[in-house]
């Protein structure tokens, strides 16, 4: 019995790749040539995978639907920009691997693909194919802090607070510079996928 438990514990420790869903709150605003604007709330939902090395470093790749934009015209209207975002985050876990509570820091690039743009009443404000209002591609940086907490031998709660800084002018008007920014608060649950061996490049799923 002790041998079986030991083998199971070794199996748990070896699994270093996990996947799962996540959701959260996005509080967004614009930077640049704009006035009378303010922060607006939206949603984030999607999925992720995590890799954690024995050194404490790790990596997270995410695929998210995120609502950005801002309140405009002294809060009488809104610009709602809906994106598919792909953050690629270098992560550093504090504490020892195997502990139930692991604080983390992360930073990395973020690519966003604009799905649509609408005002407060749901009216399309994206323009037309010949004269679009906003660029379809957004590039930025994401940084934040959080923690992973083990709620089951193979299941982890993932929590983070992040800041996203847009680095690309998203306004197609040549006389205006407009950039995204947002603060995100996200919660996810990760489940084991398998073991990645960095020496061989193989992922052993089971």
Backbone as a printed PyTorch tensor [residue, N CA C, xyz], in Angstrom:
tensor([[[  0.8260,  -1.1980,   0.0000],
         [  0.0000,   0.0000,   0.0000],
         [  0.8610,   1.2490,   0.0000]],

        [[  1.9110,   1.2370,   0.8320],
         [  2.8260,   2.3770,   0.8940],
         [  3.5140,   2.5950,  -0.4420]],

        [[  3.8520,   1.4890,  -1.1350],
         [  4.5020,   1.5980,  -2.4390],
         [  3.5610,   2.2540,  -3.4440]],

        [[  2.2810,   1.8550,  -3.4250],
         [  1.3040,   2.4320,  -4.3530],
         [  1.1360,   3.9220,  -4.0960]],

        [[  1.0140,   4.3190,  -2.8200],
         [  0.8770,   5.7300,  -2.4760],
         [  2.1050,   6.5230,  -2.8940]],

        [[  3.2760,   5.9290,  -2.7330],
         [  4.5020,   6.6010,  -3.1400],
         [  4.5610,   6.8200,  -4.6380]],

        [[  4.1280,   5.8070,  -5.3890],
         [  4.1230,   5.9450,  -6.8410],
         [  3.1160,   7.0030,  -7.2880]],

        [[  1.9500,   7.0570,  -6.6110],
         [  0.9550,   8.0690,  -6.9490],
         [  1.4860,   9.4650,  -6.6550]],

        [[  2.1320,   9.6430,  -5.5220],
         [  2.6840,  10.9510,  -5.1690],
         [  3.7460,  11.3800,  -6.1640]],

        [[  4.5710,  10.4170,  -6.6100],
         [  5.5910,  10.7380,  -7.6050],
         [  4.9430,  11.1550,  -8.9100]],

        [[  3.8280,  10.4890,  -9.2930],
         [  3.1070,  10.8480, -10.5070],
         [  2.5580,  12.2440, -10.4400]],

        [[  2.0080,  12.6420,  -9.2590],
         [  1.4800,  13.9820,  -9.0980],
         [  2.5770,  15.0100,  -9.2730]],

        [[  3.7430,  14.7400,  -8.6790],
         [  4.8330,  15.7080,  -8.7100],
         [  5.3800,  15.8830, -10.1160]],

        [[  5.3150,  14.8330, -10.9200],
         [  5.9030,  14.9120, -12.2430],
         [  5.0500,  15.7060, -13.2200]],

        [[  3.7510,  15.7730, -12.9940],
         [  2.8760,  16.4650, -13.9380],
         [  3.0920,  17.9690, -13.8310]],

        [[  3.5560,  18.5710, -14.9120],
         [  3.8950,  19.9970, -14.8710],
         [  3.1840,  20.8170, -15.9380]],

        [[  2.2490,  20.2170, -16.6660],
         [  1.4550,  20.9360, -17.6570],
         [ -0.0220,  20.7660, -17.3080]],

        [[ -0.7500,  21.8770, -17.2830],
         [ -2.1680,  21.8270, -16.9400],
         [ -2.9500,  22.7480, -17.8640]],

        [[ -4.2480,  22.5170, -17.9510],
         [ -5.1360,  23.3320, -18.7710],
         [ -6.4050,  23.6150, -17.9740]],

        [[ -7.1680,  24.6210, -18.4130],
         [ -8.4110,  24.8950, -17.7190],
         [ -9.1070,  26.1410, -18.2200]],

        [[-10.3200,  26.3860, -17.7240],
         [-11.0730,  27.5840, -18.0870],
         [-10.7520,  28.7360, -17.1340]],

        [[-11.0280,  29.9550, -17.5780],
         [-10.8890,  31.1190, -16.7140],
         [-11.9180,  32.1640, -17.1010]],

        [[-12.2620,  33.0170, -16.1460],
         [-13.2100,  34.1010, -16.3760],
         [-12.8870,  35.2310, -15.4120]],

        [[-13.3220,  36.4360, -15.7750],
         [-13.0340,  37.5380, -14.8920],
         [-13.6330,  38.8460, -15.3460]],

        [[-13.1600,  39.9060, -14.7070],
         [-13.6350,  41.2640, -14.9300],
         [-12.5580,  42.0680, -15.6340]],

        [[-12.9490,  42.8200, -16.6700],
         [-12.0360,  43.7080, -17.3880],
         [-12.5150,  45.1430, -17.1900]],

        [[-11.6520,  45.9810, -16.6010],
         [-11.9510,  47.4060, -16.3980],
         [-11.0500,  48.1790, -17.3560]],

        [[-11.6460,  48.7910, -18.3910],
         [-10.8710,  49.3040, -19.5200],
         [-11.0690,  50.8060, -19.7120]],

        [[-10.0680,  51.4020, -20.3940],
         [-10.1260,  52.8180, -20.7520],
         [ -9.1860,  53.0330, -21.9410]],

        [[ -9.2560,  54.2250, -22.5390],
         [ -8.3610,  54.6060, -23.6290],
         [ -7.2650,  55.5230, -23.0990]],

        [[ -6.1330,  55.4980, -23.7790],
         [ -5.0780,  56.5000, -23.6230],
         [ -4.8890,  57.1920, -24.9660]],

        [[ -4.4140,  58.4240, -24.9380],
         [ -4.1040,  59.1000, -26.1880],
         [ -4.8970,  60.3700, -26.3920]],

        [[ -5.2090,  60.6580, -27.6580],
         [ -5.8890,  61.9080, -28.0370],
         [ -7.3950,  61.7920, -27.8130]],

        [[ -7.7990,  61.7820, -26.5660],
         [ -9.2100,  61.6620, -26.2240],
         [ -9.4400,  62.3870, -24.9050]],

        [[-10.6030,  62.9670, -24.7550],
         [-10.9710,  63.6690, -23.5240],
         [-12.3780,  63.2620, -23.1170]],

        [[-12.7300,  63.5930, -21.8880],
         [-14.0520,  63.2680, -21.3420],
         [-14.3410,  61.7710, -21.3870]],

        [[-13.3080,  60.9780, -21.2400],
         [-13.4650,  59.5270, -21.2030],
         [-13.2470,  59.0020, -19.7940]],

        [[-13.7100,  57.7930, -19.5470],
         [-13.5770,  57.1920, -18.2250],
         [-13.5410,  55.6770, -18.3650]],

        [[-13.2810,  55.0070, -17.2400],
         [-13.1710,  53.5620, -17.2250],
         [-14.5390,  52.9070, -17.3570]],

        [[-14.5980,  51.7600, -18.0380],
         [-15.8130,  50.9690, -18.1700],
         [-15.5010,  49.5160, -17.8150]],

        [[-16.5390,  48.8020, -17.3750],
         [-16.3590,  47.3950, -17.0090],
         [-16.8460,  46.4820, -18.1230]],

        [[-16.2240,  45.3410, -18.2060],
         [-16.5960,  44.3210, -19.1710],
         [-16.2110,  42.9580, -18.6380]],

        [[-16.2350,  41.9670, -19.4860],
         [-15.9780,  40.5890, -19.0710],
         [-14.7790,  40.0160, -19.8040]],

        [[-14.1940,  39.0130, -19.1870],
         [-13.1550,  38.1890, -19.8090],
         [-13.5360,  36.7280, -19.5990]],

        [[-13.4150,  35.9160, -20.6460],
         [-13.6930,  34.4920, -20.5250],
         [-12.8430,  33.7380, -21.5390]],

        [[-12.3680,  32.5630, -21.1660],
         [-11.5460,  31.8020, -22.1030],
         [-10.8930,  30.6030, -21.4410]],

        [[ -9.7470,  30.2220, -21.9700],
         [ -9.0240,  29.0710, -21.4630],
         [ -7.5250,  29.3080, -21.4900]],

        [[ -6.7660,  28.4080, -20.8630],
         [ -5.3250,  28.5950, -20.7250],
         [ -4.6330,  27.2490, -20.5550]],

        [[ -3.3160,  27.2810, -20.7570],
         [ -2.4940,  26.1660, -20.3110],
         [ -1.3130,  26.7270, -19.5380]],

        [[ -0.8710,  25.9780, -18.5410],
         [  0.2650,  26.3680, -17.7070],
         [  1.3650,  25.3250, -17.7920]],

        [[  2.6010,  25.8120, -17.7920],
         [  3.7690,  24.9360, -17.6430],
         [  4.5960,  25.4440, -16.4790]],

        [[  4.9930,  24.5630, -15.5860],
         [  5.7760,  24.9320, -14.4180],
         [  7.0330,  24.0780, -14.3510]],

        [[  8.1970,  24.7400, -14.3810],
         [  9.4710,  24.0260, -14.2960],
         [  9.9220,  23.9060, -12.8470]],

        [[ 10.8450,  22.9970, -12.5850],
         [ 11.3520,  22.8190, -11.2340],
         [ 12.0910,  24.0570, -10.7360]],

        [[ 12.5940,  24.8820, -11.6360],
         [ 13.3480,  26.0800, -11.2580],
         [ 12.4690,  27.1720, -10.6650]],

        [[ 11.1490,  27.0620, -10.8220],
         [ 10.2420,  28.1090, -10.3720],
         [  9.6920,  28.9280, -11.5200]],

        [[ 10.3790,  28.8860, -12.6680],
         [  9.8790,  29.5840, -13.8370],
         [  8.8110,  28.7400, -14.5300]],

        [[  7.9500,  29.4070, -15.2640],
         [  6.9130,  28.7120, -15.9910],
         [  6.4230,  29.5560, -17.1490]],

        [[  5.3910,  29.0740, -17.8030],
         [  4.8360,  29.7560, -18.9700],
         [  3.3330,  29.5100, -19.0140]],

        [[  2.5860,  30.5380, -19.4030],
         [  1.1480,  30.3950, -19.5730],
         [  0.7370,  30.9680, -20.9150]],

        [[  0.0440,  30.1780, -21.7090],
         [ -0.5460,  30.6450, -22.9490],
         [ -2.0570,  30.6690, -22.7900]],

        [[ -2.6880,  31.7600, -23.2030],
         [ -4.1150,  31.9360, -22.9510],
         [ -4.8440,  32.3450, -24.2280]],

        [[ -6.0950,  31.9610, -24.3350],
         [ -6.9730,  32.3630, -25.4290],
         [ -8.2360,  32.9260, -24.7850]],

        [[ -8.4340,  34.2610, -24.9200],
         [ -9.4610,  34.9440, -24.1480],
         [-10.3520,  35.8150, -25.0260]],

        [[-11.6190,  35.8640, -24.6790],
         [-12.5190,  36.8980, -25.1820],
         [-12.5350,  38.0080, -24.1430]],

        [[-12.1160,  39.2270, -24.5340],
         [-11.9890,  40.3310, -23.5930],
         [-12.6790,  41.5740, -24.1280]],

        [[-13.4450,  42.2150, -23.2640],
         [-14.1390,  43.4420, -23.6270],
         [-13.3200,  44.6540, -23.1690]],

        [[-12.9080,  45.4710, -24.1480],
         [-12.1560,  46.6880, -23.8830],
         [-12.9850,  47.8970, -24.3220]],

        [[-12.3450,  49.0790, -24.3350],
         [-13.0420,  50.2940, -24.7330],
         [-13.0210,  51.3180, -23.6260]],

        [[-14.0530,  52.1650, -23.5660],
         [-14.1040,  53.2330, -22.5710],
         [-15.4900,  53.8550, -22.5480]],

        [[-15.7860,  54.5130, -21.4340],
         [-16.9120,  55.4430, -21.4120],
         [-16.4520,  56.7430, -22.0760]],

        [[-17.3020,  57.3500, -22.8680],
         [-16.9320,  58.5730, -23.5890],
         [-18.0450,  59.6180, -23.4320]],

        [[-17.7280,  60.8350, -23.9060],
         [-18.6970,  61.9440, -23.8930],
         [-19.2760,  62.1580, -22.4950]],

        [[-18.3350,  62.2780, -21.5060],
         [-18.7470,  62.4850, -20.1080],
         [-19.7010,  61.4110, -19.6020]],

        [[-19.3740,  60.1570, -19.9470],
         [-20.0990,  58.9680, -19.4920],
         [-21.5030,  58.8320, -20.0850]],

        [[-21.8200,  59.5950, -21.1250],
         [-23.1380,  59.4730, -21.7510],
         [-23.1680,  58.3820, -22.8110]],

        [[-22.0050,  57.8880, -23.2240],
         [-21.9540,  56.8370, -24.2320],
         [-20.7640,  55.9310, -23.9370]],

        [[-20.6530,  54.8460, -24.6810],
         [-19.5540,  53.9070, -24.5130],
         [-19.0210,  53.4740, -25.8660]],

        [[-17.7210,  53.1720, -25.8970],
         [-17.1140,  52.4440, -27.0030],
         [-16.7740,  51.0610, -26.4730]],

        [[-17.4300,  50.0480, -27.0020],
         [-17.2050,  48.6710, -26.5730],
         [-16.4580,  47.9230, -27.6680]],

        [[-15.2040,  47.5920, -27.3960],
         [-14.3620,  46.8700, -28.3450],
         [-14.1830,  45.4430, -27.8390]],

        [[-14.6510,  44.4870, -28.6050],
         [-14.5660,  43.0790, -28.2170],
         [-13.4260,  42.3970, -28.9740]],

        [[-12.5120,  41.7980, -28.2170],
         [-11.3030,  41.2100, -28.7830],
         [-11.1930,  39.7330, -28.4410]],

        [[-10.5480,  38.9910, -29.3320],
         [ -9.9250,  37.7200, -28.9880],
         [ -8.4680,  38.0330, -28.6810]],

        [[ -8.0550,  37.7670, -27.4490],
         [ -6.6940,  38.0780, -27.0210],
         [ -5.9000,  36.7960, -26.8000]],

        [[ -4.5910,  36.8850, -27.1000],
         [ -3.6810,  35.7610, -26.8940],
         [ -2.4910,  36.2570, -26.0820]],

        [[ -2.5710,  36.2430, -24.7470],
         [ -1.4090,  36.5790, -23.9190],
         [ -0.4400,  35.3910, -23.8430]],

        [[  0.8470,  35.6820, -23.9380],
         [  1.9120,  34.6850, -23.8000],
         [  2.7940,  35.1440, -22.6460]],

        [[  2.6670,  34.4970, -21.4980],
         [  3.1720,  35.0480, -20.2490],
         [  4.2810,  34.1990, -19.6390]],

        [[  5.4240,  34.8300, -19.4030],
         [  6.4890,  34.2170, -18.6230],
         [  6.1450,  34.3650, -17.1500]],

        [[  6.1460,  33.2640, -16.4270],
         [  5.6880,  33.2500, -15.0420],
         [  6.8170,  32.8270, -14.1150]],

        [[  6.8770,  33.4620, -12.9390],
         [  7.8150,  33.0130, -11.8980],
         [  7.0130,  32.7150, -10.6430]],

        [[  7.1000,  31.4740, -10.1820],
         [  6.3940,  31.0420,  -8.9880],
         [  7.2960,  31.2070,  -7.7670]],

        [[  6.7570,  31.8180,  -6.7220],
         [  7.4700,  31.9640,  -5.4630],
         [  7.2140,  30.7380,  -4.5930]],

        [[  8.1370,  30.4410,  -3.7170],
         [  7.9930,  29.2600,  -2.8790],
         [  8.4500,  28.0080,  -3.6080]],

        [[  8.3870,  26.8880,  -2.8970],
         [  8.8690,  25.6250,  -3.4530],
         [  7.7810,  24.9070,  -4.2240]],

        [[  8.1910,  24.2090,  -5.2720],
         [  7.2540,  23.4120,  -6.0470],
         [  6.6780,  22.3000,  -5.1740]],

        [[  5.3740,  22.0790,  -5.2870],
         [  4.7140,  21.0820,  -4.4600],
         [  3.9550,  21.6660,  -3.2950]],

        [[  4.2420,  22.9420,  -2.9420],
         [  3.4880,  23.5920,  -1.8810],
         [  2.0690,  23.8960,  -2.3520]],

        [[  1.1270,  23.9190,  -1.4160],
         [ -0.2830,  24.1040,  -1.7730],
         [ -0.5930,  25.5210,  -2.2110]],

        [[  0.1650,  26.4990,  -1.7370],
         [ -0.0630,  27.9040,  -2.0780],
         [  1.1900,  28.4510,  -2.7570]],

        [[  1.0440,  28.9100,  -4.0170],
         [  2.2040,  29.3840,  -4.7620],
         [  1.9140,  30.7670,  -5.3620]],

        [[  2.4030,  31.8380,  -4.7470],
         [  2.2990,  33.1720,  -5.3650],
         [  3.0830,  33.2110,  -6.6640]],

        [[  2.6930,  34.1210,  -7.5700],
         [  3.3580,  34.1770,  -8.8630],
         [  3.3920,  35.6080,  -9.3970]],

        [[  4.3930,  35.8510, -10.2220],
         [  4.5370,  37.0860, -10.9870],
         [  4.5860,  36.7010, -12.4590]],

        [[  4.0530,  37.5560, -13.3370],
         [  4.1020,  37.2160, -14.7580],
         [  4.1400,  38.4670, -15.6180]],

        [[  4.7010,  38.2990, -16.8100],
         [  4.7970,  39.3830, -17.7820],
         [  4.9530,  38.7770, -19.1710]],

        [[  4.4540,  39.4840, -20.1810],
         [  4.6270,  38.9790, -21.5370],
         [  3.8260,  39.7780, -22.5500]],

        [[  3.9840,  39.4540, -23.8240],
         [  3.2520,  40.1470, -24.8950],
         [  1.8140,  39.6640, -24.9870]],

        [[  1.0060,  40.4770, -25.6470],
         [ -0.4060,  40.1700, -25.8090],
         [ -0.8430,  40.5980, -27.2140]],

        [[ -1.4520,  39.6930, -27.9420],
         [ -1.9520,  39.9820, -29.2790],
         [ -3.4850,  39.9700, -29.2340]],

        [[ -4.1050,  41.0090, -29.8000],
         [ -5.5560,  41.0870, -29.7990],
         [ -6.1190,  41.2110, -31.2030]],

        [[ -7.2130,  40.4970, -31.4740],
         [ -7.8920,  40.5360, -32.7640],
         [ -9.3030,  41.0890, -32.5510]],

        [[ -9.5930,  42.2450, -33.1410],
         [-10.8700,  42.9100, -32.9340],
         [-12.0050,  42.1440, -33.6160]],

        [[-13.0390,  41.8250, -32.8460],
         [-14.2180,  41.1560, -33.3900],
         [-15.2660,  42.1530, -33.8530]],

        [[-15.5490,  43.1470, -33.0180],
         [-16.5320,  44.1630, -33.3690],
         [-16.3930,  45.3670, -32.4490]],

        [[-17.0430,  46.4620, -32.8440],
         [-17.0640,  47.6940, -32.0580],
         [-18.4940,  48.1960, -32.0110]],

        [[-18.9970,  48.4550, -30.8060],
         [-20.3790,  48.8980, -30.6620],
         [-20.4700,  50.0100, -29.6100]],

        [[-21.5200,  50.8380, -29.7400],
         [-21.7210,  51.8780, -28.7460],
         [-22.5850,  51.3430, -27.6110]],

        [[-23.0110,  52.2380, -26.7180],
         [-23.7590,  51.8510, -25.5290],
         [-25.0570,  51.1400, -25.8710]],

        [[-25.6600,  51.5000, -26.9930],
         [-26.9410,  50.9280, -27.4050],
         [-26.7980,  49.7230, -28.3240]],

        [[-25.5650,  49.2650, -28.5400],
         [-25.3390,  48.1110, -29.3870],
         [-25.2240,  48.4170, -30.8610]],

        [[-25.1700,  49.7080, -31.2270],
         [-25.0440,  50.0960, -32.6290],
         [-23.6050,  49.8770, -33.0950]],

        [[-23.4360,  49.3010, -34.2800],
         [-22.1140,  49.0290, -34.8510],
         [-21.4110,  50.3470, -35.1820]],

        [[-20.2110,  50.5380, -34.6150],
         [-19.4260,  51.7490, -34.8720],
         [-18.0610,  51.4010, -35.4560]],

        [[-17.9580,  50.2130, -36.0660],
         [-16.6690,  49.7670, -36.6030],
         [-16.3550,  50.3410, -37.9720]],

        [[-17.3110,  51.0640, -38.5920],
         [-17.0920,  51.5790, -39.9370],
         [-17.3580,  50.5000, -40.9740]],

        [[-16.8700,  50.7360, -42.1880],
         [-17.0330,  49.7340, -43.2430],
         [-15.6730,  49.2600, -43.7290]],

        [[-15.6840,  48.3490, -44.6960],
         [-14.4240,  47.7590, -45.1690],
         [-13.4940,  48.8110, -45.7850]],

        [[-14.0510,  49.8280, -46.4080],
         [-13.2390,  50.8530, -47.0530],
         [-12.7960,  51.9560, -46.0880]],

        [[-13.4910,  52.0820, -44.9750],
         [-13.1660,  53.1410, -44.0280],
         [-13.4030,  52.6580, -42.5960]],

        [[-12.5930,  51.6960, -42.1080],
         [-12.7830,  51.1740, -40.7460],
         [-12.4050,  52.2190, -39.7010]],

        [[-13.0950,  52.1830, -38.5870],
         [-12.8270,  53.1210, -37.4980],
         [-11.6220,  52.6890, -36.6740]],

        [[-11.4560,  51.3690, -36.4810],
         [-10.3940,  50.8490, -35.6270],
         [ -9.5960,  49.7770, -36.3740]],

        [[ -8.3440,  49.6240, -35.9820],
         [ -7.5110,  48.5740, -36.5560],
         [ -7.9930,  47.2120, -36.0580]],

        [[ -7.8130,  46.1980, -36.8600],
         [ -8.2500,  44.8590, -36.4660],
         [ -7.2360,  44.1480, -35.5800]],

        [[ -5.9900,  44.6490, -35.5360],
         [ -4.9370,  44.0100, -34.7590],
         [ -4.4280,  44.9570, -33.6790]],

        [[ -4.3200,  44.4430, -32.4680],
         [ -3.7810,  45.2060, -31.3510],
         [ -2.6400,  44.4120, -30.7230]],

        [[ -1.5470,  45.0810, -30.4440],
         [ -0.4030,  44.4710, -29.7780],
         [ -0.1330,  45.2230, -28.4740]],

        [[  0.1990,  44.4730, -27.4330],
         [  0.4400,  45.1170, -26.1540],
         [  1.2810,  44.2530, -25.2350]],

        [[  1.3650,  44.6710, -23.9800],
         [  2.1000,  43.9490, -22.9490],
         [  1.1770,  43.7430, -21.7530]],

        [[  1.3650,  42.6220, -21.0910],
         [  0.5670,  42.2740, -19.9140],
         [  1.4980,  41.9130, -18.7690]],

        [[  1.1960,  42.4220, -17.5710],
         [  1.9790,  42.0950, -16.3830],
         [  1.0400,  42.0020, -15.1930]],

        [[  1.3890,  41.1620, -14.2200],
         [  0.5210,  41.0440, -13.0680],
         [  1.0730,  40.1430, -11.9920]],

        [[  0.2460,  39.9650, -10.9720],
         [  0.5760,  39.1030,  -9.8330],
         [ -0.6260,  38.2130,  -9.5530]],

        [[ -0.3760,  37.1330,  -8.8180],
         [ -1.4850,  36.2500,  -8.4620],
         [ -0.9940,  35.0870,  -7.6390]],

        [[ -1.7890,  34.0270,  -7.6130],
         [ -1.3870,  32.8230,  -6.9020],
         [ -2.1300,  31.6290,  -7.4760]],

        [[ -1.5430,  30.4560,  -7.2830],
         [ -2.1820,  29.1740,  -7.5470],
         [ -2.3570,  28.4660,  -6.2060]],

        [[ -3.5620,  27.9320,  -5.9800],
         [ -3.8480,  27.2520,  -4.7130],
         [ -4.4250,  25.8730,  -5.0060]],

        [[ -3.8060,  24.8450,  -4.4160],
         [ -4.2440,  23.4770,  -4.6630],
         [ -5.5200,  23.1840,  -3.8820]],

        [[ -6.6110,  22.8710,  -4.6010],
         [ -7.8800,  22.5480,  -3.9580],
         [ -8.1840,  21.0510,  -4.0150]],

        [[ -7.3300,  20.2940,  -4.7040],
         [ -7.4430,  18.8480,  -4.8270],
         [ -6.0490,  18.3690,  -5.2290]],

        [[ -5.6870,  17.1060,  -5.0040],
         [ -4.3400,  16.6680,  -5.3810],
         [ -3.9370,  17.0090,  -6.8140]],

        [[ -4.9020,  17.1130,  -7.7360],
         [ -4.5610,  17.4060,  -9.1240],
         [ -5.2690,  18.6420,  -9.6760]],

        [[ -5.9380,  19.4100,  -8.8300],
         [ -6.7190,  20.5590,  -9.2900],
         [ -6.2610,  21.8100,  -8.5490]],

        [[ -6.0510,  22.8980,  -9.3210],
         [ -5.5480,  24.1410,  -8.7390],
         [ -6.4730,  25.2970,  -9.0790]],

        [[ -6.7140,  26.1470,  -8.0790],
         [ -7.3800,  27.4190,  -8.2930],
         [ -6.3330,  28.4350,  -8.7290]],

        [[ -6.5830,  29.1420,  -9.8390],
         [ -5.6680,  30.1570, -10.3600],
         [ -6.3220,  31.5320, -10.2200]],

        [[ -5.6460,  32.4650,  -9.5750],
         [ -6.1690,  33.8230,  -9.3970],
         [ -5.0880,  34.8160,  -9.8020]],

        [[ -5.4910,  35.8910, -10.5030],
         [ -4.5080,  36.9200, -10.8250],
         [ -5.1600,  38.2860, -11.0090]],

        [[ -4.3500,  39.3100, -10.8080],
         [ -4.6930,  40.7020, -11.1100],
         [ -3.6550,  41.1880, -12.1050]],

        [[ -4.0970,  41.7520, -13.2430],
         [ -3.1620,  42.1060, -14.2990],
         [ -3.4630,  43.4750, -14.8890]],

        [[ -2.4320,  44.0480, -15.5030],
         [ -2.5930,  45.3030, -16.2300],
         [ -2.1710,  45.0690, -17.6660]],

        [[ -3.0450,  45.4400, -18.6080],
         [ -2.7420,  45.3180, -20.0240],
         [ -2.5280,  46.6820, -20.6520]],

        [[ -1.4010,  46.8700, -21.3020],
         [ -1.0280,  48.1520, -21.9080],
         [ -0.9560,  47.9970, -23.4160]],

        [[ -1.8650,  48.6440, -24.1420],
         [ -1.8210,  48.6000, -25.5970],
         [ -0.6770,  49.4480, -26.1360]],

        [[  0.0420,  48.9090, -27.1080],
         [  1.2140,  49.5920, -27.6720],
         [  1.0090,  50.0110, -29.1180]],

        [[ -0.1570,  49.7180, -29.6820],
         [ -0.4570,  50.0320, -31.0830],
         [ -1.6020,  51.0430, -31.1330]],

        [[ -1.4390,  52.0620, -31.9700],
         [ -2.5140,  53.0260, -32.1980],
         [ -3.6590,  52.3150, -32.9090]],

        [[ -4.8170,  52.2110, -32.2330],
         [ -5.9270,  51.4470, -32.8070],
         [ -6.8790,  52.3140, -33.6280]],

        [[ -6.6910,  53.6350, -33.6360],
         [ -7.5650,  54.5330, -34.3970],
         [ -7.0750,  54.6390, -35.8320]],

        [[ -7.9680,  54.4450, -36.8070],
         [ -7.5860,  54.5540, -38.2110],
         [ -7.5260,  56.0080, -38.6850]],

        [[ -8.0400,  56.9370, -37.8770],
         [ -7.9490,  58.3600, -38.1890],
         [ -6.5050,  58.8150, -38.0080]],

        [[ -5.8870,  59.3400, -39.0720],
         [ -4.4780,  59.7250, -39.0170],
         [ -4.2150,  60.8700, -38.0530]],

        [[ -5.2590,  61.6040, -37.6800],
         [ -5.0890,  62.7520, -36.7890],
         [ -5.3040,  62.4050, -35.3230]],

        [[ -5.5570,  61.1270, -35.0290],
         [ -5.8600,  60.6960, -33.6680],
         [ -5.0020,  59.5000, -33.2880]],

        [[ -4.4560,  59.5390, -32.0720],
         [ -3.7310,  58.4070, -31.5030],
         [ -4.5420,  57.8590, -30.3350]],

        [[ -4.8480,  56.5880, -30.4010],
         [ -5.7080,  55.9640, -29.4000],
         [ -5.1410,  54.5940, -29.0390]],

        [[ -5.0230,  54.3330, -27.7380],
         [ -4.4290,  53.0830, -27.2640],
         [ -5.3330,  52.4570, -26.2000]],

        [[ -5.3790,  51.1230, -26.1920],
         [ -6.1220,  50.3950, -25.1700],
         [ -5.3300,  50.2940, -23.8740]],

        [[ -6.0380,  50.1630, -22.7750],
         [ -5.4660,  49.7670, -21.4980],
         [ -6.5800,  49.1610, -20.6580]],

        [[ -6.2230,  48.2100, -19.8060],
         [ -7.2340,  47.6290, -18.9250],
         [ -6.5970,  46.9670, -17.7200]],

        [[ -7.3860,  46.8640, -16.6710],
         [ -7.0460,  46.1070, -15.4630],
         [ -7.9590,  44.8910, -15.4270]],

        [[ -7.3870,  43.7160, -15.2590],
         [ -8.1610,  42.4930, -15.2410],
         [ -8.0480,  41.7680, -13.9130]],

        [[ -9.1570,  41.2050, -13.4500],
         [ -9.1820,  40.3460, -12.2650],
         [ -9.7830,  39.0250, -12.7130]],

        [[ -8.9920,  37.9500, -12.6410],
         [ -9.3900,  36.6780, -13.2560],
         [ -9.2610,  35.5070, -12.2890]],

        [[-10.1560,  34.5410, -12.4700],
         [-10.1270,  33.2980, -11.6940],
         [-10.2410,  32.1300, -12.6650]],

        [[ -9.4330,  31.1130, -12.4480],
         [ -9.4830,  29.9250, -13.2810],
         [ -9.2720,  28.6650, -12.4670]],

        [[ -9.5240,  27.5400, -13.0840],
         [ -9.2880,  26.2340, -12.4620],
         [ -8.4780,  25.4000, -13.4430]],

        [[ -7.3380,  24.8690, -12.9850],
         [ -6.4710,  24.0980, -13.8730],
         [ -6.4880,  22.6220, -13.5020]],

        [[ -6.4500,  21.8020, -14.5540],
         [ -6.4590,  20.3440, -14.4180],
         [ -5.2220,  19.7840, -15.1240]],

        [[ -4.6410,  18.7060, -14.6210],
         [ -3.3980,  18.1910, -15.2050],
         [ -3.5920,  17.6600, -16.6190]],

        [[ -2.6490,  17.9950, -17.4840],
         [ -2.6390,  17.4730, -18.8450],
         [ -1.5700,  16.4100, -19.0220]],

        [[ -0.4160,  16.5960, -18.3670],
         [  0.6680,  15.6290, -18.4970],
         [  1.9870,  16.2080, -18.0470]],

        [[  3.0550,  15.5600, -18.5140],
         [  4.4080,  15.9440, -18.1210],
         [  5.2100,  16.3230, -19.3530]],

        [[  5.7610,  17.5420, -19.3360],
         [  6.6300,  17.9930, -20.4250],
         [  8.0750,  17.8340, -20.0070]],

        [[  8.8660,  17.1810, -20.8680],
         [ 10.2940,  17.0030, -20.6180],
         [ 11.0600,  18.0020, -21.4830]],

        [[ 11.6480,  19.0740, -20.8980],
         [ 12.3320,  20.0780, -21.7160],
         [ 13.5830,  19.5520, -22.4100]],

        [[ 14.1500,  18.4580, -21.9200],
         [ 15.3430,  17.8980, -22.5520],
         [ 15.0110,  17.1910, -23.8460]],

        [[ 13.8580,  16.5120, -23.8970],
         [ 13.4860,  15.7850, -25.1010],
         [ 12.4290,  16.5220, -25.9300]],

        [[ 11.7350,  17.4890, -25.3060],
         [ 10.6690,  18.1810, -25.9990],
         [  9.3820,  17.3860, -26.0990]],

        [[  9.2740,  16.3100, -25.3400],
         [  8.0980,  15.4460, -25.4020],
         [  7.0980,  15.7880, -24.2980]],

        [[  5.8150,  15.7220, -24.6160],
         [  4.7470,  15.8730, -23.6470],
         [  4.0760,  14.5280, -23.4660]],

        [[  4.1680,  13.9820, -22.2760],
         [  3.5880,  12.6830, -21.9700],
         [  2.2450,  12.8940, -21.2920]],

        [[  1.1630,  12.6710, -22.0150],
         [ -0.1850,  12.8280, -21.4510],
         [ -0.6830,  11.4790, -20.9450]],

        [[ -1.5200,  11.5490, -19.8910],
         [ -2.0530,  10.3080, -19.3410],
         [ -3.3460,  10.5950, -18.6010]]])
